[in-house]
């Protein structure tokens, strides 16, 4: 799979895998193996490869990132995540104008 990490459900696993899937995305799409999906999902794969390739952004054609670029972009994106954003309970208001309950 050209180095892309896929989760059992077929979704890309991890941030690096997400960044990597943009490199040679046409080759990766063409070589995608539905057998890597959970058995219940294998029959749900649509045979629309050519439609996907025809409608994707032309900027992706011929894009090949070296592993070092994938690593650098991945680290940049990780740097954008503030650990403090994982718990926002301190900024949840006690109530809202609609009067609806607020989950805490």
Helices and strands as residue ranges (DSSP letters): H 15-20, H 25-30, G 34-36, H 39-42, H 49-55, G 58-60, H 67-79, G 83-86, G 89-91
